[in-house]
Amino acid sequence: MAEPRITLLTKPGCHLCDDARSALHEVLAEPEFAAAELAVDEKNILDDAALTAEYAEEIPVVLLDGRVHTIWRVEPERLRTALRASFP
């Protein structure tokens, strides 16, 4: 199984996006995940009309392998559980 693709959908000036970014990076820095060198692909929804239309009122959004994992707030333990499940 491939490493999970992690995408953070954001927009400028979003304080919840800043919180989500910090929570993501804190979890990914933990020894269990740091060795995998997982990356977060951050996308500004304002750069993509389709993303803006779909997620304008829901950001930040964390996508795992293209599927919505969480909206608004990252719960570290829920993220850990999902990441663990994505590894063989």
N, C-alpha and C positions, 0 to 999 in steps of 0.2 A: 504494500500500500504506500502511496506517495505521501509526502509531508502535506499537511493541510495548507491550503491557500487562505491567508487571512487578509481581509480587506476592511479598512475603516473608511466609511463614508462620512465626510465632514463638510463644513463650510466655514469661511472666515468669520471670526468674532463669536464663535460658538463656545461658551464656557463648558458645556457638557462634553463637547468634542475634546477639549483639553483634558478633562477628567478621564474620559474613555481612553485617550492616547496614553496617558500616564499609567492607568490600570493595566492596559495591554502590555506595555513595555515592562512593567514591574513583574507580571506573571512570566513573560517570555525570558526575563533575566534570571529566573529561578534555575538552579542547577539542572533540574529535571528537563527543562526545555531549552536552556542555553546551549547545551551540547548540539542540539539539532539546528541551531542557528536559524530559527524561524524568522521570517521577515513579515512585516506588515506593509501591504500596499495601500497607501492612503490616497483617496480620491476626493477631490473637491466636487460636490454635486453641481455647483454652479458652472462647471466646465462641460457639463453633459446634460442636454435638455431632457433626455429620457430619465436620467437619475434624479434631476430636479423635480420632474413631474411625479415620479414615484415616491420619493423620500423627503420632499420639502418640509414636511411637518414632523418627521420622525428621526431626524439626525440627533446624535450620531447613531450609525448603524454598523454593527460588526457582522461581516459575512464570513462564514467558514465554508470553503469550497463552493462559493457562489450562493449559499443559502443563508437566510437571515438567522443569525445566532442570537443577537440581542439588539434592542432598540433603547436609546437614551442612556442607560447606565450599564457599565460592565460589572458583573458580579464575578470577582476573581475565582471563587470556588467552582462556579458553574463553567467558567472558561477552562479551568484546569481539567475538569471532568470531560469536557468536550474534546480538548486537545489529547488527553490520554486515550480516549476512545478512537482517535484518528490514527494512532500508531499501532503497528502490529504487535 
